[in-house]
Amino acid sequence: MNGILEYLLHTPILLVPLLLLVAVLIFAILKKLLKVAIVLLIAGVLYVLLVRYLGGGL
């Protein structure tokens, strides 16, 4: 494992595309999680408004 890391550190022409690929994957995952968080936030706000204005005795 150390040999692979040393080889990548000594050849930046291979390290740069690998780092770009990792950055794109992390960005895609964070973007998906952010969308889920926004949907959950909107659903929570709508639920609170529903309970507040229509009452909790459904």
Secondary structure, DSSP 4 states (H G I P E B T S, - for coil): -HHHHHHHHH-HHHHHHHHHHHHHHHHHHHHHHHHHHHHHHHHHHHHHHHHHHH-S--
